[in-house]
Amino acid sequence: MGKINDSKPTASCSGCFAWGLLPGRFCRGCYTYGQQHAIGECVGCRRQVPVDEKYGYCRLCRAQATWAIKASGKASVIEPYLRQVTWQQLFFANLQRPKNGGPRVGKPGRRVLKMPLLPEPHRVTTTSTQLTLFTVTRDFRRFDRELHADPANPWLIRARQAARALGEARGWSRWITSDVNRALVIVLSGFREGESIRYSELFPALRVRGLPVVRIAEVLDRLGLFTDDRVPAVDRWLERKLDGMPPGIHRAVEASVRTLLDGGPRSEPRSRHTAWAYLGEIQPVLLEWSSRYDHPREVTREDIIAVRDAVTGKQRQSRIVALRSLFRHAKKNGQIFRNPTIRIRVPRQTGGVLQALVQADIDEAIATASTPDIRLIVALAAVHAARPKMIRTMQLDDVDLGNRRITVGGHVRPARLRHRREDRHPLGSF
């Protein structure tokens, strides 16, 4: 009889109609009953199924008669109850024997089977366990090899085997392998089952000895013995920037900055430099408001205009953009009732008039461009206004000699390409 697959859907047995997980068309009881008896017409239910030779009843009718005997509360022979079967009580399959083994379910009055006792050497004994009252941080800096080293510790042996396999895969030198073994002896000599080693415990002890912290953490993590309790750098940065603000402003600003960093519902994450710039720009303003207000909803339109007019130039626009981002997020998440930055404009800054270079500046640039690569950079910047990033990312395929074209910053431009040295401009021609 095959093993029952837990992923197989439930079904009804073709023999006794029992419902459950079946190994095939029949439950285990009907399969065994069919192996022991021939097929015939059941006296009780008139079906063509395996029946016993003595009484002529199928397994379903015999099960119904057995349940009638149990309901009567007294032991009896089965034949009178077989004749009284006029209906069938359906049941679930595989209830006659526990799923994971164990004694059979016997009839009332049958002696209960006793489990054999284990031999004396294999008897299981239960020992007491000391519960953890509190956790003390280990100080591996006090490790003394002569006093504390335990090369026989099973966890140290396993860690050395894992480090050896990892070193072979990563190509560690014998110096790195030696440092890793030294660090494992320090960390795992006194290790016990169920403990965990934290990063805050590893770093001070290994760094002062010049041992590799990252590699040790990787080996311990492979064995499931490592806990990284480091606080993310962004959390430390936020806590430092928001220090001194009341809880209401603190929560609103932190939620806005984390949305910029990680994104949110219908909001894509922004660059980390954007979040740094926004918070750096408005932090002095928030600290000034914190002395008067406890929540962003108390900030008025006049406050926004005042902090806008307190600065000039590009900083004025940057401050308004950062405040708009903060209050827009607070309004979207129901932290404020009204956005005070709405319809506050920043006057457009008039740019300076571009002045033409004088001949002295041009001559100085030509004299400085003494090598071919510098000449190329100056020509791209002067003729095609290529920015530094465009010049750094240019490839040889961007120059099309046959069609006299050049691609700068994704834009194809016509170029005057000359190869003869005697008629070439000192800066080249592009």
HELIX and SHEET records of a PDB file:
HELIX    1   1 ARG A   28  GLN A   36  1                                   9    
HELIX    2   2 ARG A   59  SER A   72  1                                  14    
HELIX    3   3 GLU A   79  ARG A   83  1                                   5    
HELIX    4   4 GLU A  120  HIS A  122  5                                   3    
HELIX    5   5 PHE A  140  ARG A  142  5                                   3    
HELIX    6   6 ARG A  145  HIS A  148  1                                   4    
HELIX    7   7 PRO A  154  ARG A  170  1                                  17    
HELIX    8   8 ARG A  174  LEU A  188  1                                  15    
HELIX    9   9 TYR A  199  VAL A  208  1                                  10    
HELIX   10  10 VAL A  213  ARG A  222  1                                  10    
HELIX   11  11 ALA A  233  LYS A  241  1                                   9    
HELIX   12  12 PRO A  247  ASP A  262  1                                  16    
HELIX   13  13 ARG A  272  SER A  290  1                                  19    
HELIX   14  14 PRO A  296  GLU A  298  5                                   3    
HELIX   15  15 ARG A  301  ASP A  309  1                                   9    
HELIX   16  16 LYS A  314  LYS A  332  1                                  19    
HELIX   17  17 GLN A  359  THR A  368  1                                  10    
HELIX   18  18 PRO A  372  HIS A  384  1                                  13    
HELIX   19  19 PRO A  388  ARG A  392  1                                   5    
HELIX   20  20 LEU A  396  ASP A  398  5                                   3    
HELIX   21  21 ARG A  421  ASP A  423  5                                   3    
SHEET    1   A 2 ALA A  11  SER A  12  0                                        
SHEET    2   A 2 TRP A  19  GLY A  20 -1                                        
SHEET    1   B 2 ILE A  39  GLU A  41  0                                        
SHEET    2   B 2 GLN A  48  PRO A  50 -1                                        
SHEET    1   C 2 ILE A 197  ARG A 198  0                                        
SHEET    2   C 2 PHE A 226  THR A 227  1                                        
SHEET    1   D 3 VAL A 399  ASP A 400  0                                        
SHEET    2   D 3 ARG A 405  VAL A 408 -1                                        
SHEET    3   D 3 HIS A 411  PRO A 414 -1                                        
END                                                                             
